[in-house]
Protein backbone atom coordinates (compact mmCIF):
# COMPACT_ATOMS: atom_id res chain seq x y z
CA UNK A 1 0.00 0.00 0.00
CA UNK A 2 2.79 2.40 0.87
CA UNK A 3 4.48 1.61 -2.43
CA UNK A 4 1.21 2.30 -4.31
CA UNK A 5 0.66 5.56 -2.49
CA UNK A 6 4.19 6.66 -3.28
CA UNK A 7 3.70 5.78 -6.93
CA UNK A 8 0.51 7.76 -7.06
CA UNK A 9 2.24 10.73 -5.46
CA UNK A 10 5.09 10.58 -7.98
CA UNK A 11 2.56 10.40 -10.84
CA UNK A 12 0.63 13.40 -9.46
CA UNK A 13 3.80 15.46 -9.21
CA UNK A 14 4.82 14.49 -12.75
CA UNK A 15 1.37 15.41 -14.06
CA UNK A 16 1.47 18.78 -12.29
CA UNK A 17 4.90 19.48 -13.71
CA UNK A 18 3.72 18.61 -17.21
CA UNK A 19 0.70 20.85 -16.88
CA UNK A 20 2.90 23.65 -15.63
CA UNK A 21 5.15 23.25 -18.67
CA UNK A 22 2.13 23.40 -21.02
CA UNK A 23 0.55 26.41 -19.31
CA UNK A 24 1.85 29.69 -20.76
CA UNK A 25 3.46 31.95 -18.22
CA UNK A 26 1.12 34.67 -17.01
CA UNK A 27 1.81 37.82 -19.00
CA UNK A 28 1.92 41.18 -17.27
CA UNK A 29 -0.91 43.43 -18.45
CA UNK A 30 0.28 45.80 -21.18
CA UNK A 31 1.10 49.27 -19.97
CA UNK A 32 -1.48 51.90 -20.88
CA UNK A 33 -0.26 54.07 -23.76
CA UNK A 34 0.84 57.61 -23.00
CA UNK A 35 -0.82 59.57 -25.75
CA UNK A 36 -0.02 62.98 -27.13
CA UNK A 37 -3.00 64.14 -29.17
CA UNK A 38 -2.73 66.87 -31.79
CA UNK A 39 -6.02 65.97 -33.52
CA UNK A 40 -9.14 67.55 -31.96
CA UNK A 41 -11.29 64.77 -33.40
CA UNK A 42 -9.08 62.10 -31.82
CA UNK A 43 -9.23 63.83 -28.45
CA UNK A 44 -13.03 63.89 -28.47
CA UNK A 45 -13.17 60.28 -29.65
CA UNK A 46 -10.79 58.96 -27.00
CA UNK A 47 -12.77 60.64 -24.23
CA UNK A 48 -16.01 59.28 -25.70
CA UNK A 49 -14.47 55.79 -25.63
CA UNK A 50 -13.56 56.17 -21.95
CA UNK A 51 -9.83 56.40 -22.66
CA UNK A 52 -9.27 60.03 -21.77
CA UNK A 53 -6.91 59.05 -18.94
CA UNK A 54 -4.38 57.88 -21.55
CA UNK A 55 -4.04 61.43 -22.92
CA UNK A 56 -1.03 63.05 -21.25
CA UNK A 57 -0.54 65.98 -23.63
CA UNK A 58 -2.51 67.81 -26.33
CA UNK A 59 -1.94 70.19 -29.23
CA UNK A 60 -2.95 73.82 -29.38
CA UNK A 61 -6.09 73.05 -31.40
CA UNK A 62 -7.45 70.51 -28.92
CA UNK A 63 -10.02 72.64 -27.12
CA UNK A 64 -12.51 69.96 -26.10
CA UNK A 65 -13.71 68.10 -24.17
CA UNK A 66 -13.51 70.30 -21.05
CA UNK A 67 -11.86 67.42 -19.14
CA UNK A 68 -8.69 68.09 -21.13
CA UNK A 69 -8.49 71.82 -20.37
CA UNK A 70 -5.60 71.41 -17.91
CA UNK A 71 -3.67 68.87 -19.99
CA UNK A 72 -0.08 69.96 -20.84
CA UNK A 73 0.41 71.35 -24.34
CA UNK A 74 2.62 70.23 -27.23
CA UNK A 75 2.28 73.14 -29.62
CA UNK A 76 0.60 73.19 -33.00
CA UNK A 77 0.06 70.16 -35.21
CA UNK A 78 2.27 71.81 -37.83
CA UNK A 79 5.21 72.01 -35.41
CA UNK A 80 4.81 69.89 -32.27
CA UNK A 81 7.58 70.36 -29.73
CA UNK A 82 9.83 67.29 -29.70
CA UNK A 83 11.26 68.49 -26.41
CA UNK A 84 7.81 68.52 -24.80
CA UNK A 85 6.90 65.15 -26.31
CA UNK A 86 9.98 63.58 -24.73
CA UNK A 87 9.68 65.52 -21.48
CA UNK A 88 6.11 64.28 -20.98
CA UNK A 89 7.12 60.70 -21.89
CA UNK A 90 4.66 60.50 -24.77
CA UNK A 91 5.02 57.13 -26.50
CA UNK A 92 2.32 57.63 -29.17
CA UNK A 93 1.52 60.86 -30.96
CA UNK A 94 -1.84 61.12 -32.72
CA UNK A 95 -2.22 63.70 -35.44
CA UNK A 96 -4.07 64.38 -38.69
CA UNK A 97 -2.80 63.23 -42.06
CA UNK A 98 -1.08 66.22 -43.60
CA UNK A 99 2.13 67.40 -45.18
CA UNK A 100 2.37 70.00 -42.43
CA UNK A 101 4.92 69.18 -39.75
CA UNK A 102 6.36 66.29 -41.73
CA UNK A 103 9.94 66.98 -40.67
CA UNK A 104 8.99 67.17 -36.98
CA UNK A 105 7.02 63.93 -37.15
CA UNK A 106 9.84 62.06 -38.85
CA UNK A 107 12.25 63.29 -36.19
CA UNK A 108 9.94 62.05 -33.43
CA UNK A 109 9.72 58.65 -35.11
CA UNK A 110 13.52 58.48 -35.19
CA UNK A 111 13.46 59.18 -31.45
CA UNK A 112 11.19 56.19 -30.90
CA UNK A 113 7.81 57.89 -30.68
CA UNK A 114 5.04 56.13 -32.56
CA UNK A 115 3.15 58.52 -34.85
CA UNK A 116 -0.46 57.73 -35.78
CA UNK A 117 -1.92 59.84 -38.59
CA UNK A 118 -5.69 59.90 -39.00
CA UNK A 119 -7.82 61.14 -41.88
CA UNK A 120 -11.08 62.62 -40.59
CA UNK A 121 -11.81 64.79 -43.61
CA UNK A 122 -14.84 62.69 -44.59
CA UNK A 123 -17.54 60.66 -42.86
CA UNK A 124 -15.85 57.40 -43.88
CA UNK A 125 -12.48 58.60 -42.67
CA UNK A 126 -13.96 59.68 -39.35
CA UNK A 127 -15.59 56.30 -38.77
CA UNK A 128 -12.36 54.50 -39.73
CA UNK A 129 -10.47 56.68 -37.27
CA UNK A 130 -12.85 55.77 -34.46
CA UNK A 131 -12.16 52.10 -35.14
CA UNK A 132 -8.40 52.71 -35.25
CA UNK A 133 -8.42 54.59 -31.95
CA UNK A 134 -10.54 51.89 -30.34
CA UNK A 135 -7.96 49.29 -31.34
CA UNK A 136 -5.12 51.49 -30.08
CA UNK A 137 -6.54 51.74 -26.55
CA UNK A 138 -8.20 48.33 -26.34
CA UNK A 139 -11.76 49.67 -26.67
CA UNK A 140 -12.78 47.94 -29.88
CA UNK A 141 -16.32 47.14 -28.73
CA UNK A 142 -16.96 50.68 -27.53
CA UNK A 143 -15.63 52.03 -30.83
CA UNK A 144 -17.87 49.72 -32.85
CA UNK A 145 -20.91 50.76 -30.80
CA UNK A 146 -20.08 54.46 -31.21
CA UNK A 147 -19.63 54.10 -34.97
CA UNK A 148 -22.93 52.22 -35.28
CA UNK A 149 -24.76 54.96 -33.39
CA UNK A 150 -23.24 57.65 -35.61
CA UNK A 151 -24.19 55.80 -38.78
CA UNK A 152 -27.78 55.27 -37.64
CA UNK A 153 -28.28 58.94 -36.75
CA UNK A 154 -26.74 60.15 -40.02
CA UNK A 155 -29.00 57.79 -41.95
CA UNK A 156 -32.01 59.15 -40.05
CA UNK A 157 -31.14 62.72 -41.11
CA UNK A 158 -30.68 61.61 -44.73
CA UNK A 159 -34.04 59.82 -44.73
CA UNK A 160 -35.83 62.85 -43.33
CA UNK A 161 -34.26 65.18 -45.89
CA UNK A 162 -34.89 62.90 -48.84
CA UNK A 163 -37.07 64.48 -51.51
CA UNK A 164 -36.78 68.03 -50.16
CA UNK A 165 -36.23 70.84 -52.64
CA UNK A 166 -32.43 71.27 -52.97
CA UNK A 167 -31.00 74.59 -51.84
CA UNK A 168 -27.75 76.17 -52.98
CA UNK A 169 -25.36 76.49 -50.03
CA UNK A 170 -22.03 78.26 -49.60
CA UNK A 171 -19.82 77.08 -46.70
CA UNK A 172 -17.24 79.66 -45.61
CA UNK A 173 -14.34 78.45 -43.46
CA UNK A 174 -12.02 81.48 -43.63
CA UNK A 175 -12.00 85.15 -44.49
CA UNK A 176 -9.35 87.52 -45.80
CA UNK A 177 -8.68 85.61 -47.96
CA UNK A 178 -11.97 83.86 -48.56
CA UNK A 179 -11.74 80.09 -48.05
CA UNK A 180 -14.63 77.72 -48.66
CA UNK A 181 -15.46 74.03 -48.28
CA UNK A 182 -15.55 71.92 -51.41
CA UNK A 183 -15.97 68.23 -52.30
CA UNK A 184 -14.09 65.75 -50.16
CA UNK A 185 -14.76 67.66 -46.93
CA UNK A 186 -17.08 66.61 -44.13
CA UNK A 187 -18.77 70.02 -44.42
CA UNK A 188 -19.68 69.29 -48.03
CA UNK A 189 -21.07 65.92 -46.92
CA UNK A 190 -23.12 67.59 -44.18
CA UNK A 191 -24.69 69.95 -46.71
CA UNK A 192 -25.54 67.14 -49.12
CA UNK A 193 -26.90 64.93 -46.32
CA UNK A 194 -29.30 67.74 -45.36
CA UNK A 195 -30.61 68.11 -48.89
CA UNK A 196 -28.42 71.01 -49.93
CA UNK A 197 -26.19 71.59 -52.97
CA UNK A 198 -22.72 73.01 -52.42
CA UNK A 199 -22.42 75.91 -54.88
CA UNK A 200 -18.68 75.20 -55.10
CA UNK A 201 -18.90 71.45 -55.51
CA UNK A 202 -16.72 71.73 -58.61
CA UNK A 203 -13.63 72.83 -56.68
CA UNK A 204 -10.52 70.70 -57.08
CA UNK A 205 -9.84 70.46 -53.33
CA UNK A 206 -11.77 69.94 -50.08
CA UNK A 207 -10.89 73.49 -49.04
CA UNK A 208 -9.78 76.27 -51.34
CA UNK A 209 -9.36 80.01 -51.67
CA UNK A 210 -11.89 81.59 -54.03
CA UNK A 211 -12.69 85.08 -55.22
CA UNK A 212 -15.68 86.97 -53.93
CA UNK A 213 -16.77 87.47 -57.52
CA UNK A 214 -16.95 83.70 -58.04
CA UNK A 215 -19.09 83.32 -54.92
CA UNK A 216 -21.48 86.10 -55.87
CA UNK A 217 -21.84 84.63 -59.35
CA UNK A 218 -23.03 81.31 -57.89
CA UNK A 219 -25.91 83.02 -56.06
CA UNK A 220 -26.08 80.90 -52.89
CA UNK A 221 -29.46 80.75 -51.21
CA UNK A 222 -27.82 79.96 -47.88
CA UNK A 223 -24.48 81.14 -46.52
CA UNK A 224 -23.13 78.94 -43.76
CA UNK A 225 -20.20 80.89 -42.30
CA UNK A 226 -18.02 78.96 -39.84
CA UNK A 227 -14.91 81.09 -40.14
CA UNK A 228 -12.66 81.41 -37.08
CA UNK A 229 -12.65 85.16 -36.45
CA UNK A 230 -11.52 85.50 -32.84
CA UNK A 231 -13.10 85.87 -29.42
CA UNK A 232 -16.27 87.92 -29.23
CA UNK A 233 -17.13 87.41 -32.89
CA UNK A 234 -20.74 88.07 -33.81
CA UNK A 235 -22.69 84.85 -34.35
CA UNK A 236 -26.24 84.13 -35.40
CA UNK A 237 -28.42 85.27 -38.26
CA UNK A 238 -27.60 88.98 -38.90
CA UNK A 239 -25.87 89.16 -42.30
CA UNK A 240 -22.84 91.11 -41.09
CA UNK A 241 -20.45 91.94 -43.94
CA UNK A 242 -22.58 89.83 -46.32
CA UNK A 243 -25.17 92.58 -46.03
CA UNK A 244 -23.12 94.62 -48.48
CA UNK A 245 -24.69 92.46 -51.23
CA UNK A 246 -28.43 92.76 -50.55
CA UNK A 247 -29.30 91.11 -53.87
CA UNK A 248 -27.48 87.92 -52.95
CA UNK A 249 -30.31 85.38 -52.52
CA UNK A 250 -29.08 84.33 -49.05
CA UNK A 251 -29.03 87.93 -47.85
CA UNK A 252 -32.39 88.80 -49.40
CA UNK A 253 -33.96 85.77 -47.72
CA UNK A 254 -32.30 86.38 -44.35
CA UNK A 255 -30.44 83.07 -44.54
CA UNK A 256 -26.89 84.00 -43.65
CA UNK A 257 -25.89 81.88 -40.66
CA UNK A 258 -22.68 82.56 -38.76
CA UNK A 259 -21.97 79.48 -36.65
CA UNK A 260 -19.10 79.18 -34.20
CA UNK A 261 -16.55 76.76 -35.73
CA UNK A 262 -16.55 74.62 -32.60
CA UNK A 263 -20.01 73.44 -33.66
CA UNK A 264 -19.06 72.11 -37.09
CA UNK A 265 -15.31 71.95 -37.64
CA UNK A 266 -14.34 68.83 -35.67
CA UNK A 267 -15.80 65.64 -37.17
CA UNK A 268 -15.91 62.84 -34.64
CA UNK A 269 -18.44 61.65 -32.05
CA UNK A 270 -20.45 64.85 -32.65
CA UNK A 271 -21.08 64.17 -36.35
CA UNK A 272 -24.80 63.43 -35.75
CA UNK A 273 -25.29 66.72 -33.89
CA UNK A 274 -23.52 68.51 -36.74
CA UNK A 275 -25.80 66.86 -39.30
CA UNK A 276 -28.92 67.80 -37.37
CA UNK A 277 -27.72 71.42 -37.00
CA UNK A 278 -26.97 71.81 -40.72
CA UNK A 279 -30.32 70.20 -41.52
CA UNK A 280 -32.11 72.85 -39.45
CA UNK A 281 -30.28 75.55 -41.38
CA UNK A 282 -30.84 74.04 -44.83
CA UNK A 283 -34.29 72.46 -44.44
CA UNK A 284 -36.07 74.12 -41.49
CA UNK A 285 -39.43 73.09 -42.91
CA UNK A 286 -38.54 69.47 -42.20
CA UNK A 287 -36.20 69.78 -39.22
CA UNK A 288 -37.51 72.84 -37.39
CA UNK A 289 -36.07 76.33 -37.14
CA UNK A 290 -32.48 76.74 -35.93
CA UNK A 291 -32.02 77.19 -32.21
CA UNK A 292 -30.21 80.12 -30.62
CA UNK A 293 -27.71 77.67 -29.16
CA UNK A 294 -26.84 76.42 -32.67
CA UNK A 295 -24.66 79.46 -33.24
CA UNK A 296 -22.78 79.71 -29.94
CA UNK A 297 -19.41 78.25 -29.01
CA UNK A 298 -19.40 74.93 -27.21
CA UNK A 299 -18.24 74.88 -23.60
CA UNK A 300 -14.50 74.46 -23.48
CA UNK A 301 -14.08 75.61 -27.08
CA UNK A 302 -11.36 78.09 -26.12
CA UNK A 303 -8.08 77.19 -24.46
C-alpha positions as CSV (number, residue, x, y, z in Angstrom):
1,X,0.0,0.0,0.0
2,X,2.8,2.4,0.9
3,X,4.5,1.6,-2.4
4,X,1.2,2.3,-4.3
5,X,0.7,5.6,-2.5
6,X,4.2,6.7,-3.3
7,X,3.7,5.8,-6.9
8,X,0.5,7.8,-7.1
9,X,2.2,10.7,-5.5
10,X,5.1,10.6,-8.0
11,X,2.6,10.4,-10.8
12,X,0.6,13.4,-9.5
13,X,3.8,15.5,-9.2
14,X,4.8,14.5,-12.7
15,X,1.4,15.4,-14.1
16,X,1.5,18.8,-12.3
17,X,4.9,19.5,-13.7
18,X,3.7,18.6,-17.2
19,X,0.7,20.9,-16.9
20,X,2.9,23.6,-15.6
21,X,5.2,23.3,-18.7
22,X,2.1,23.4,-21.0
23,X,0.5,26.4,-19.3
24,X,1.9,29.7,-20.8
25,X,3.5,32.0,-18.2
26,X,1.1,34.7,-17.0
27,X,1.8,37.8,-19.0
28,X,1.9,41.2,-17.3
29,X,-0.9,43.4,-18.5
30,X,0.3,45.8,-21.2
31,X,1.1,49.3,-20.0
32,X,-1.5,51.9,-20.9
33,X,-0.3,54.1,-23.8
34,X,0.8,57.6,-23.0
35,X,-0.8,59.6,-25.7
36,X,0.0,63.0,-27.1
37,X,-3.0,64.1,-29.2
38,X,-2.7,66.9,-31.8
39,X,-6.0,66.0,-33.5
40,X,-9.1,67.6,-32.0
41,X,-11.3,64.8,-33.4
42,X,-9.1,62.1,-31.8
43,X,-9.2,63.8,-28.4
44,X,-13.0,63.9,-28.5
45,X,-13.2,60.3,-29.7
46,X,-10.8,59.0,-27.0
47,X,-12.8,60.6,-24.2
48,X,-16.0,59.3,-25.7
49,X,-14.5,55.8,-25.6
50,X,-13.6,56.2,-22.0
51,X,-9.8,56.4,-22.7
52,X,-9.3,60.0,-21.8
53,X,-6.9,59.0,-18.9
54,X,-4.4,57.9,-21.6
55,X,-4.0,61.4,-22.9
56,X,-1.0,63.1,-21.2
57,X,-0.5,66.0,-23.6
58,X,-2.5,67.8,-26.3
59,X,-1.9,70.2,-29.2
60,X,-3.0,73.8,-29.4
61,X,-6.1,73.0,-31.4
62,X,-7.5,70.5,-28.9
63,X,-10.0,72.6,-27.1
64,X,-12.5,70.0,-26.1
65,X,-13.7,68.1,-24.2
66,X,-13.5,70.3,-21.0
67,X,-11.9,67.4,-19.1
68,X,-8.7,68.1,-21.1
69,X,-8.5,71.8,-20.4
70,X,-5.6,71.4,-17.9
71,X,-3.7,68.9,-20.0
72,X,-0.1,70.0,-20.8
73,X,0.4,71.4,-24.3
74,X,2.6,70.2,-27.2
75,X,2.3,73.1,-29.6
76,X,0.6,73.2,-33.0
77,X,0.1,70.2,-35.2
78,X,2.3,71.8,-37.8
79,X,5.2,72.0,-35.4
80,X,4.8,69.9,-32.3
81,X,7.6,70.4,-29.7
82,X,9.8,67.3,-29.7
83,X,11.3,68.5,-26.4
84,X,7.8,68.5,-24.8
85,X,6.9,65.1,-26.3
86,X,10.0,63.6,-24.7
87,X,9.7,65.5,-21.5
88,X,6.1,64.3,-21.0
89,X,7.1,60.7,-21.9
90,X,4.7,60.5,-24.8
91,X,5.0,57.1,-26.5
92,X,2.3,57.6,-29.2
93,X,1.5,60.9,-31.0
94,X,-1.8,61.1,-32.7
95,X,-2.2,63.7,-35.4
96,X,-4.1,64.4,-38.7
97,X,-2.8,63.2,-42.1
98,X,-1.1,66.2,-43.6
99,X,2.1,67.4,-45.2
100,X,2.4,70.0,-42.4
101,X,4.9,69.2,-39.7
102,X,6.4,66.3,-41.7
103,X,9.9,67.0,-40.7
104,X,9.0,67.2,-37.0
105,X,7.0,63.9,-37.1
106,X,9.8,62.1,-38.8
107,X,12.3,63.3,-36.2
108,X,9.9,62.0,-33.4
109,X,9.7,58.7,-35.1
110,X,13.5,58.5,-35.2
111,X,13.5,59.2,-31.5
112,X,11.2,56.2,-30.9
113,X,7.8,57.9,-30.7
114,X,5.0,56.1,-32.6
115,X,3.2,58.5,-34.9
116,X,-0.5,57.7,-35.8
117,X,-1.9,59.8,-38.6
118,X,-5.7,59.9,-39.0
119,X,-7.8,61.1,-41.9
120,X,-11.1,62.6,-40.6
121,X,-11.8,64.8,-43.6
122,X,-14.8,62.7,-44.6
123,X,-17.5,60.7,-42.9
124,X,-15.9,57.4,-43.9
125,X,-12.5,58.6,-42.7
126,X,-14.0,59.7,-39.3
127,X,-15.6,56.3,-38.8
128,X,-12.4,54.5,-39.7
129,X,-10.5,56.7,-37.3
130,X,-12.9,55.8,-34.5
131,X,-12.2,52.1,-35.1
132,X,-8.4,52.7,-35.3
133,X,-8.4,54.6,-32.0
134,X,-10.5,51.9,-30.3
135,X,-8.0,49.3,-31.3
136,X,-5.1,51.5,-30.1
137,X,-6.5,51.7,-26.6
138,X,-8.2,48.3,-26.3
139,X,-11.8,49.7,-26.7
140,X,-12.8,47.9,-29.9
141,X,-16.3,47.1,-28.7
142,X,-17.0,50.7,-27.5
143,X,-15.6,52.0,-30.8
144,X,-17.9,49.7,-32.9
145,X,-20.9,50.8,-30.8
146,X,-20.1,54.5,-31.2
147,X,-19.6,54.1,-35.0
148,X,-22.9,52.2,-35.3
149,X,-24.8,55.0,-33.4
150,X,-23.2,57.7,-35.6
151,X,-24.2,55.8,-38.8
152,X,-27.8,55.3,-37.6
153,X,-28.3,58.9,-36.8
154,X,-26.7,60.2,-40.0
155,X,-29.0,57.8,-41.9
156,X,-32.0,59.2,-40.0
157,X,-31.1,62.7,-41.1
158,X,-30.7,61.6,-44.7
159,X,-34.0,59.8,-44.7
160,X,-35.8,62.9,-43.3
161,X,-34.3,65.2,-45.9
162,X,-34.9,62.9,-48.8
163,X,-37.1,64.5,-51.5
164,X,-36.8,68.0,-50.2
165,X,-36.2,70.8,-52.6
166,X,-32.4,71.3,-53.0
167,X,-31.0,74.6,-51.8
168,X,-27.7,76.2,-53.0
169,X,-25.4,76.5,-50.0
170,X,-22.0,78.3,-49.6
171,X,-19.8,77.1,-46.7
172,X,-17.2,79.7,-45.6
173,X,-14.3,78.5,-43.5
174,X,-12.0,81.5,-43.6
175,X,-12.0,85.2,-44.5
176,X,-9.3,87.5,-45.8
177,X,-8.7,85.6,-48.0
178,X,-12.0,83.9,-48.6
179,X,-11.7,80.1,-48.1
180,X,-14.6,77.7,-48.7
181,X,-15.5,74.0,-48.3
182,X,-15.6,71.9,-51.4
183,X,-16.0,68.2,-52.3
184,X,-14.1,65.8,-50.2
185,X,-14.8,67.7,-46.9
186,X,-17.1,66.6,-44.1
187,X,-18.8,70.0,-44.4
188,X,-19.7,69.3,-48.0
189,X,-21.1,65.9,-46.9
190,X,-23.1,67.6,-44.2
191,X,-24.7,70.0,-46.7
192,X,-25.5,67.1,-49.1
193,X,-26.9,64.9,-46.3
194,X,-29.3,67.7,-45.4
195,X,-30.6,68.1,-48.9
196,X,-28.4,71.0,-49.9
197,X,-26.2,71.6,-53.0
198,X,-22.7,73.0,-52.4
199,X,-22.4,75.9,-54.9
200,X,-18.7,75.2,-55.1
201,X,-18.9,71.4,-55.5
202,X,-16.7,71.7,-58.6
203,X,-13.6,72.8,-56.7
204,X,-10.5,70.7,-57.1
205,X,-9.8,70.5,-53.3
206,X,-11.8,69.9,-50.1
207,X,-10.9,73.5,-49.0
208,X,-9.8,76.3,-51.3
209,X,-9.4,80.0,-51.7
210,X,-11.9,81.6,-54.0
211,X,-12.7,85.1,-55.2
212,X,-15.7,87.0,-53.9
213,X,-16.8,87.5,-57.5
214,X,-16.9,83.7,-58.0
215,X,-19.1,83.3,-54.9
216,X,-21.5,86.1,-55.9
217,X,-21.8,84.6,-59.4
218,X,-23.0,81.3,-57.9
219,X,-25.9,83.0,-56.1
220,X,-26.1,80.9,-52.9
221,X,-29.5,80.7,-51.2
222,X,-27.8,80.0,-47.9
223,X,-24.5,81.1,-46.5
224,X,-23.1,78.9,-43.8
225,X,-20.2,80.9,-42.3
226,X,-18.0,79.0,-39.8
227,X,-14.9,81.1,-40.1
228,X,-12.7,81.4,-37.1
229,X,-12.6,85.2,-36.5
230,X,-11.5,85.5,-32.8
231,X,-13.1,85.9,-29.4
232,X,-16.3,87.9,-29.2
233,X,-17.1,87.4,-32.9
234,X,-20.7,88.1,-33.8
235,X,-22.7,84.9,-34.4
236,X,-26.2,84.1,-35.4
237,X,-28.4,85.3,-38.3
238,X,-27.6,89.0,-38.9
239,X,-25.9,89.2,-42.3
240,X,-22.8,91.1,-41.1
241,X,-20.4,91.9,-43.9
242,X,-22.6,89.8,-46.3
243,X,-25.2,92.6,-46.0
244,X,-23.1,94.6,-48.5
245,X,-24.7,92.5,-51.2
246,X,-28.4,92.8,-50.6
247,X,-29.3,91.1,-53.9
248,X,-27.5,87.9,-52.9
249,X,-30.3,85.4,-52.5
250,X,-29.1,84.3,-49.1
251,X,-29.0,87.9,-47.8
252,X,-32.4,88.8,-49.4
253,X,-34.0,85.8,-47.7
254,X,-32.3,86.4,-44.3
255,X,-30.4,83.1,-44.5
256,X,-26.9,84.0,-43.6
257,X,-25.9,81.9,-40.7
258,X,-22.7,82.6,-38.8
259,X,-22.0,79.5,-36.7
260,X,-19.1,79.2,-34.2
261,X,-16.6,76.8,-35.7
262,X,-16.5,74.6,-32.6
263,X,-20.0,73.4,-33.7
264,X,-19.1,72.1,-37.1
265,X,-15.3,72.0,-37.6
266,X,-14.3,68.8,-35.7
267,X,-15.8,65.6,-37.2
268,X,-15.9,62.8,-34.6
269,X,-18.4,61.7,-32.0
270,X,-20.4,64.8,-32.6
271,X,-21.1,64.2,-36.4
272,X,-24.8,63.4,-35.7
273,X,-25.3,66.7,-33.9
274,X,-23.5,68.5,-36.7
275,X,-25.8,66.9,-39.3
276,X,-28.9,67.8,-37.4
277,X,-27.7,71.4,-37.0
278,X,-27.0,71.8,-40.7
279,X,-30.3,70.2,-41.5
280,X,-32.1,72.8,-39.4
281,X,-30.3,75.6,-41.4
282,X,-30.8,74.0,-44.8
283,X,-34.3,72.5,-44.4
284,X,-36.1,74.1,-41.5
285,X,-39.4,73.1,-42.9
286,X,-38.5,69.5,-42.2
287,X,-36.2,69.8,-39.2
288,X,-37.5,72.8,-37.4
289,X,-36.1,76.3,-37.1
290,X,-32.5,76.7,-35.9
291,X,-32.0,77.2,-32.2
292,X,-30.2,80.1,-30.6
293,X,-27.7,77.7,-29.2
294,X,-26.8,76.4,-32.7
295,X,-24.7,79.5,-33.2
296,X,-22.8,79.7,-29.9
297,X,-19.4,78.3,-29.0
298,X,-19.4,74.9,-27.2
299,X,-18.2,74.9,-23.6
300,X,-14.5,74.5,-23.5
301,X,-14.1,75.6,-27.1
302,X,-11.4,78.1,-26.1
303,X,-8.1,77.2,-24.5
